[in-house]
């Protein structure tokens, strides 16, 4: 078998793409740890309080990731990201991470926070948002994506 430079490049590219398709699945009772100063991590740390971040795995294939659902309603929230904005939970959908930001399929390079379909999905999934919820894709930090 003759291996050309083109074959080698395609082979390396395919291996790189395959390695980037990690099974980013989180438990539906995903534990986060919140500090009194507002920090949040996904490992037990001194001075941090354990909380369950509701996680809905709607999409189960490898080409997926998580949107975070936000609200200005503190009641029923899991933690604050500052400026009166709170995280209610997260939902796994089809799409991909670009850097640490998840982009649902069809929404690459688009602001999902203004998309009605994601607002509706967040509000139906997390009623504590009181119909004031919206989505964002900054969830790659759970997986160490920078």
N, C-alpha and C positions, 0 to 999 in steps of 0.2 A: 504494500500500500504506500502510495506516494503522499507525503504530508507537505503541503505547500504553505507559504506564509499566510495565504488567505484562510486556509483551513485552520491554522493555528490561531489566527486572530478571532475567527468565528468561535472556535472552541473556548478560548479564554473569555470572550464576551459572554457566551452562554453560561459558563461556570460562574461568572461574576453576577449576572442577572439572577441565576438560580440561588446564589448565596444571599442575595438581597431579599429574596422572597422567603422570609422567616415566618414561622407560624406565630404571629403576634396575637395570641389568644389570652384573655384574662378571665379569671374566675368571676362568676356572677356575684360573688360576695367578696370582691376585690378589696383588700385591706390597704388603707392609707394611714399615714401618721401625720397629725397636724400639731404644729406648735402654737403657743399662745400669741406669738408674733405674726402668725399667718403663713409660716412655711409649711410645705407639704412634701412628704417623701413616701416611697413605697417600701420602706424597711423600718423595723422598730428602732427608734433612736431615743436616747435619754431626753426626758422633758417633752416628748411628743405623745399625743393621745391617739389611740387606735380608733379608726372609724371605718365603717363599711361604705365603699363607694359603689352604689348600685350600677351594675354593668349588664347590659342586655346584648347578648350575642345573636343578633338577627341574621348575620351572614357568617357562614362557617367555612368557606373556602380560603385558600392561602392568600389570595389577592384582596386582603381586607385590612381594616384598621378601625380606629375609634374616633367618633366625634364626641366632644364634651358638650353637655347641655348646661347652659347658664341661665340665671334669673337674678332679678333684684330682690327677690323674696328670701330673706334669711331663714324664715321658718321652713323646715324640711330640707334645708341645704346641708351639704356635707362639709364644705370649707369655703372660705373666702379667697378670691384672687385680688382683692383690693377694690377701692372706689365703689363700694356698695354692690359688687358683683359676686355672685355665689355659684358654686358648682353643685348641680343637682344629681348628676350621674353621667353615664357615658353609654354609647350605643355603637356596636360594631357593624360596619357596612362595607360594601365592596368599594375598592379604590386603592390608593397607594400613598405612601409617605414620600413627600418631597422635603428632604431635611427632616426636621422633627414635626412638621405639620402634615396632618392627614388630609387628603383630598378625595372626597367621594367620587366615584366614577361619573364622568361627565362634568365635573366641577374643578378640573385641574386649572389652576391659576385664576379661580373665581372666589369671591368673598361669600362663603356659605352663611355668614351671620345674617345676611339680608334675605336669604332664600326662604320663601314661604313654606316649601315642603319640609325643610329641616326644622323650622319653628314649630310647625304642626306636629312633626314626629316627636320633638322634645316635649311639647306640652301634653301630648297624648300619653307618652311614656312616663313622664314625671309630673303628675298632677300638682305637686307642691309648687311648681313653677307658676301656678295660677294664670295660665294662658299668657304669661309674659316672658316665656323662655325663648332662647335662641341657641344656635349651635356654633361651635368653633372647632378647629382641627388640631389645636396645640396639645397633642397627647403622646407624641413620640418620646417624651422624657421618661415615661413609664418603662420604656425599653432601652434606655440609654442612648437614644438617637439624638445626635447634636445637630 
